[in-house]
Amino acid sequence: MNKLVIIIYARLSSKRLKGKVLKKIFNKCLLEIIYLRLKKKLNIPIIVNTSTNKSDDLLVKFCKKKNIKFFRGSLNNVFLRTIMCLKKNKINGFIRVCADRPFVDFREIKKAIKIFKSKKFDIVTNQLHKKVPKGLSCEIASSEIFYDVFNNNELTKSEKEHIFEYFYKNISDFKIYKLRNNLYEKNAKFNLSIDSSKDFQRAVNIFLKYKKNIYVSTLKVLKGFKNK
């Protein structure tokens, strides 16, 4: 695998908590916390993937200010936006991360990368058995299968928005490794994602519990987590 990158998917037009990726927890916004966690713990290039809509101009301004690499494309056709990003940056494989997950698990990603680099699989994912706390999804895929699907299939509206949906619907056509994590399975009901003001406050409280350490391990958070 010549070029593996992390792609953080971000936009400011989220319906339930608008502009959440730039909302600050202490002195850092949500997107920056995720970016810094990944940058410190994983020696892999990171690209923020957002839309060309005017609504995301502020997000791009933030990326420029922080010297974070970004790509802009279609707002609703995220599959196409992914394809264009992969092509422009000559990416062989990518790790998908959503910008509403401040407790992104670098240890789980490291485990997935090791499996993916064996070159035996098109996708490494923990999303097929659904016993994963919300906000801790882990998905890695080769660019080649995205190109093949894009060139040879008419995708549905949902498949364009949720970029791994087609592959999970047609699982027998791809080499997919199903990642398992016992701690995740025991705590699958917990929510570490941010979709609402209540979720955002929960994240603030968790970081406060660990002395505002944005690099606190997901393992530690899960072991001490109370989902209120």
C-alpha positions as CSV (number, residue, x, y, z in Angstrom):
1,M,0.0,0.0,0.0
2,N,1.8,3.1,-1.2
3,K,-0.4,5.9,0.1
4,L,-2.8,5.5,3.0
5,V,-4.5,8.6,4.3
6,I,-7.1,9.6,6.9
7,I,-10.1,11.5,5.4
8,I,-12.1,13.4,8.0
9,Y,-15.6,14.1,6.6
10,A,-16.9,17.5,7.8
11,R,-19.7,20.0,7.0
12,L,-21.3,22.9,8.8
13,S,-24.9,22.2,7.6
14,S,-25.7,19.4,10.0
15,K,-29.5,19.6,10.8
16,R,-29.6,18.8,14.6
17,L,-26.6,20.8,15.8
18,K,-25.6,23.3,13.1
19,G,-21.9,24.2,12.9
20,K,-21.0,21.6,15.4
21,V,-17.6,20.8,14.0
22,L,-16.4,24.3,14.8
23,K,-18.1,24.5,18.2
24,K,-15.4,24.8,20.9
25,I,-14.7,22.5,23.8
26,F,-12.5,24.6,26.0
27,N,-10.2,26.4,23.6
28,K,-10.3,24.0,20.6
29,C,-13.1,23.2,18.2
30,L,-14.4,19.7,17.7
31,L,-12.7,19.3,14.3
32,E,-9.4,20.4,15.7
33,I,-9.6,17.9,18.6
34,I,-10.2,15.0,16.2
35,Y,-7.4,16.2,13.9
36,L,-4.9,16.6,16.8
37,R,-5.8,13.2,18.3
38,L,-5.2,11.5,14.9
39,K,-2.1,13.5,14.1
40,K,-0.4,12.8,17.4
41,K,-1.1,9.1,17.6
42,L,-1.0,8.1,13.9
43,N,1.8,9.0,11.5
44,I,-0.6,9.2,8.5
45,P,-1.5,12.2,6.3
46,I,-4.9,13.8,7.1
47,I,-7.3,15.5,4.7
48,V,-10.5,17.2,5.7
49,N,-13.2,16.4,3.1
50,T,-16.0,19.0,2.9
51,S,-18.3,20.6,0.3
52,T,-18.1,23.5,-2.1
53,N,-21.3,25.0,-0.7
54,K,-21.0,28.5,0.8
55,S,-22.1,27.0,4.1
56,D,-18.7,25.4,4.4
57,D,-16.5,28.4,3.6
58,L,-15.9,29.0,7.3
59,L,-14.7,25.4,7.7
60,V,-12.2,25.9,4.9
61,K,-11.1,29.2,6.4
62,F,-10.4,27.3,9.6
63,C,-8.4,24.6,7.8
64,K,-6.3,27.3,6.0
65,K,-5.6,29.1,9.3
66,K,-4.5,25.8,11.0
67,N,-2.6,24.6,7.9
68,I,-4.8,21.5,7.6
69,K,-5.1,20.0,4.1
70,F,-8.6,20.0,2.7
71,F,-10.7,19.0,-0.3
72,R,-14.0,20.4,-1.5
73,G,-16.7,18.6,-3.6
74,S,-20.4,17.8,-3.9
75,L,-22.4,18.4,-0.7
76,N,-24.9,15.5,-1.1
77,N,-23.0,13.1,-3.4
78,V,-20.4,12.2,-0.8
79,F,-19.4,9.1,-2.9
80,L,-18.4,11.4,-5.8
81,R,-16.7,13.8,-3.5
82,T,-14.7,10.8,-2.1
83,I,-13.7,9.7,-5.6
84,M,-12.5,13.1,-6.6
85,C,-10.5,13.5,-3.4
86,L,-8.9,10.1,-3.9
87,K,-8.0,10.9,-7.5
88,K,-6.6,14.4,-6.9
89,N,-4.4,13.2,-4.0
90,K,-3.4,9.9,-5.6
91,I,-4.6,7.9,-2.6
92,N,-4.4,4.1,-2.6
93,G,-6.4,3.5,0.5
94,F,-8.2,5.6,3.2
95,I,-9.5,5.6,6.7
96,R,-12.9,7.2,7.0
97,V,-13.4,9.5,10.1
98,C,-16.5,11.6,10.8
99,A,-15.9,15.1,12.3
100,D,-18.5,14.6,15.1
101,R,-16.5,11.9,16.9
102,P,-14.1,13.5,19.5
103,F,-13.1,10.2,21.0
104,V,-11.9,8.6,17.8
105,D,-10.0,5.5,18.8
106,F,-6.5,5.6,17.4
107,R,-5.7,2.1,18.9
108,E,-8.6,0.6,17.0
109,I,-7.4,2.3,13.8
110,K,-3.9,1.0,14.3
111,K,-5.2,-2.5,14.6
112,A,-7.3,-2.1,11.5
113,I,-4.3,-0.6,9.5
114,K,-2.2,-3.6,10.4
115,I,-4.8,-5.9,9.0
116,F,-5.4,-3.7,5.9
117,K,-1.7,-3.6,5.1
118,S,-1.6,-7.4,4.8
119,K,-3.2,-6.6,1.4
120,K,-5.7,-9.5,1.8
121,F,-8.7,-7.3,2.2
122,D,-10.6,-4.5,0.3
123,I,-12.2,-3.2,3.5
124,V,-11.5,-3.5,7.2
125,T,-14.5,-2.5,9.3
126,N,-16.2,-2.9,12.6
127,Q,-19.6,-1.8,11.2
128,L,-21.1,-5.1,10.1
129,H,-22.1,-6.7,13.4
130,K,-23.3,-3.3,14.9
131,K,-22.0,-4.1,18.4
132,V,-20.0,-0.8,18.5
133,P,-20.7,2.3,20.6
134,K,-21.9,5.2,18.5
135,G,-19.0,7.4,17.5
136,L,-16.4,4.6,17.4
137,S,-16.9,3.3,13.9
138,C,-13.7,2.2,12.1
139,E,-13.6,1.8,8.3
140,I,-10.6,1.4,5.9
141,A,-11.0,0.8,2.2
142,S,-8.9,0.6,-0.9
143,S,-9.5,3.3,-3.5
144,E,-9.7,0.7,-6.3
145,I,-13.0,-0.7,-5.1
146,F,-14.5,2.8,-5.0
147,Y,-13.4,3.5,-8.5
148,D,-14.8,0.1,-9.7
149,V,-18.2,0.7,-8.1
150,F,-18.4,4.3,-9.3
151,N,-17.6,3.3,-12.9
152,N,-19.8,0.3,-13.1
153,N,-22.9,1.0,-11.0
154,E,-25.8,3.5,-10.7
155,L,-25.8,4.3,-7.0
156,T,-28.9,5.2,-5.1
157,K,-29.3,8.5,-3.3
158,S,-28.6,6.8,0.0
159,E,-25.5,5.0,-1.3
160,K,-24.2,8.4,-2.6
161,E,-24.6,9.9,0.9
162,H,-23.4,6.9,2.9
163,I,-20.3,5.8,1.1
164,F,-19.9,2.3,2.5
165,E,-23.6,1.3,2.1
166,Y,-23.2,-0.3,-1.4
167,F,-20.3,-2.5,-0.2
168,Y,-22.2,-3.7,2.9
169,K,-25.2,-4.5,0.7
170,N,-23.1,-6.5,-1.6
171,I,-20.7,-8.0,0.9
172,S,-20.1,-11.2,-1.0
173,D,-18.5,-9.3,-3.9
174,F,-15.7,-7.9,-1.8
175,K,-13.0,-9.1,0.6
176,I,-14.1,-7.6,3.9
177,Y,-12.5,-8.2,7.3
178,K,-15.0,-7.9,10.2
179,L,-13.2,-6.2,13.0
180,R,-14.2,-7.2,16.6
181,N,-13.5,-5.5,19.9
182,N,-14.8,-7.1,23.2
183,L,-14.9,-3.8,25.1
184,Y,-16.9,-2.2,22.3
185,E,-19.4,-5.1,22.3
186,K,-19.8,-4.9,26.1
187,N,-20.5,-1.1,25.8
188,A,-22.4,-1.0,22.5
189,K,-25.3,1.0,23.9
190,F,-23.1,4.0,24.8
191,N,-23.0,7.1,22.7
192,L,-19.7,8.9,22.1
193,S,-20.8,10.8,19.0
194,I,-22.1,14.3,18.8
195,D,-25.5,14.9,17.2
196,S,-27.2,17.2,19.7
197,S,-26.5,19.8,22.4
198,K,-26.9,17.1,25.0
199,D,-24.2,15.0,23.3
200,F,-21.9,18.0,23.1
201,Q,-22.2,18.7,26.8
202,R,-21.5,15.0,27.5
203,A,-18.3,15.3,25.6
204,V,-17.3,18.4,27.5
205,N,-18.0,16.6,30.8
206,I,-15.9,13.6,29.8
207,F,-12.9,15.8,28.9
208,L,-13.3,17.6,32.2
209,K,-13.2,14.3,34.0
210,Y,-9.8,13.6,32.4
211,K,-8.4,17.1,33.2
212,K,-9.2,18.5,29.7
213,N,-6.8,16.0,28.1
214,I,-8.0,15.8,24.5
215,Y,-5.7,12.8,24.0
216,V,-7.3,10.7,26.6
217,S,-7.5,7.1,25.4
218,T,-10.8,5.8,24.2
219,L,-10.2,2.7,26.3
220,K,-10.1,4.8,29.4
221,V,-13.2,6.8,28.4
222,L,-15.2,3.6,27.8
223,K,-14.1,2.0,31.1
224,G,-15.2,5.0,33.1
225,F,-18.2,6.1,30.9
226,K,-21.7,6.6,32.2
227,N,-24.1,7.4,29.4
228,K,-26.4,10.0,30.8
